[in-house]
Amino acid sequence: MEYITKITKNEKINKWNGLTREQAFTLEKDCLTILNNNFECICNLKCSSHFPIIKELIEDKFTFILSNCGPDIKSYNKQNIEKMHINNINEQIDCIIHNLKKNKIINFDLSKNGKNICISKEGIISMIDFDMAVIDNNILSTQLQKYYDKQNKNNVYYDNCRKKLMIITKDFSNNI
């Protein structure tokens, strides 16, 4: 397995999530730990995860050593990276949503350009970057509260997330 290093942004208060560096690091660590410990693959690929797996934490440096989930879709679209076929898109997205919902995690950092959706060499879809998230309705900042109010209106976050993931990955796979 290949690994990457991710360092949490060194900002007093992050303008996107309203969190300190320590809070953002802890939020991402908690989300990934919950997802890693409780992951249940319900798709036919029977993969080990659709989320980065924590290999190591260097907490005093706000650094993660994570499994490499492949380039994000934004990178594929911007650079001349060889694209690959994505198997069982619907099943993989259902698996991602199942695990988010089961673990009561809402990730607000999904953009239409696919910057936080990765595709591995094997065609496995993964969701990354959990420093703009909510776990079990525990909202850590007024900025995250705004995202929560907007994206979870009438308790439809998971349905909307599924639709967004379908659009992002289908658009990407149609470009292959």
N, C-alpha and C positions, 0 to 999 in steps of 0.2 A: 504494500500500500504506500502511495506517495503522500507526503505531508506538505502543508504550507504554514507559514507564520503569519498571524494577524495581530497587529498592535492596535489597541483601542486609541482613537484620536485623542491627542493631548490638547484639550480645550477646557477652559474653566467651566463653561456651560455650553453644551452642544446646542446650536440654534435649531436643529431639527427635532431632537427628542427632549430638550430642556433638562438634560441630566448632566451631572458632573462626570468626569472620566471614570471615577471609581464606580459610580452608580451604573453607567452604561456597560462597563466591564462585567459587573456583577449580574446585571440583567441578562446579558448574552450568555454568560456562564451558566446561570440558573436555567434559562430556556434550553440550552443545548444539553445540559446534564439531565434535565427531565426527559427530553426527547430521546437522548441516548439510552437512558435507563429503562424507558417504557416503550421503546419502538416495537411496533408490531407490523410486519409486512403483510398486507392483505392483497398485494398484486401478484401476478403469476411470475414475476421476475425473482421473487424471494431474495431480494437484496438485503444487505445488512443495515441500510439506512437510506433515507432521502434527505438527510440533514448532515452537516459536518459532524464527524466524530472527534471528540476531544482526546488527543493523545497526551498532551501535557499543558499545564497552566503555569505561567510565571507571573504570579499575582503582583509582586512588587514592581514589575515592569508592564503590567496590564497587557500581557501577551498570551496568545493562544498558539499552540501547535495543533493543527486540525488536519483531518483527512482532506485530501485534495478531491473536490467534487467535480473538477473540470472547469473549463472557462465558462463565464456567464454568457448569456445570450447576447447581451450588449456587445461583448468583446467579439463574438462570432460575427455580428453584423457590422462592426466597425473595422475589423482587421480581416486579413485574408487567411483566416483559419479554416482548415478543411472541416466541413460540416459532416455530420453523420446521421444516420437514420435513428429516429427515436421509436423504440418499441412500446406498444401498449400505453400510449399517452393517457387515455382515459383512466386506465387502472392505476397508473403511477400517480396521477393527480388525485384520484380517490384515496390512495394510500397516504399521500401527504396530508390531505384534509382530515382523514380519519385520525391520524396521529396528532395533528394540531388540536382538533376538537376533543379527543380523548384526554389530552393533557391540559386543556383549557388555555391554550396559547394563541394569542392573536398577534400577527406580525404586520405592522403597518408599512413596511418598506418594500412593497411590490410596485415597481413602476412598469409602464407599458413597454419600455425599451428592454426589459428583461435583465436589468443589472444585478438582481439578486436571485436569479434562477440559473442554475448551472446544468450543463449536460456533460456527462463523463464520456470517455472513449467508448464505453459499453452501451451508451444511449440511456443512462440512468439520469432522471431528472432529480435535482436537489434544490431545496430552498436554503438560502444562506442569509446571514446578517440579521441577528436578532437583538440589536441594540435600540430598536424602535418597536417595542413589543409590550404586551400586557400578559401577565400570568394570573389566571383565576380571578379576573376583574380587579387585580391590584394595580392601580394606575399610579405611577411614580412622579408624574409632573403635570403641570397644566397643559403643556404642549401635547403630551400623550393623551390627556383627557380630550383635547380638541379632536385628535385623530379618532379616538374611540367613539366620541359622539357622532362624528361624521360617518365613519365606516361601519359602525355596529348599530346604526339606527334600526329599530324594530328587530334586533337580534338576527340580522342577516349576514353577518361578516363571513361565515364559512361558505355560504352559497355564493356570495359575491367574489370571495377569494378563489373559489373553484372556477367560476366564469372567467375571471381575470387570468388565471393560470392556463386555462384552455385557449384563450385568445393568444396569449404570449407564445405558448409552445406550438400551437397549430400554425400561427403566422411564421414562426421559425422553421417548422418542419416543411412548410410549403415552399420555403426558399431553397431547399436542398436540391 
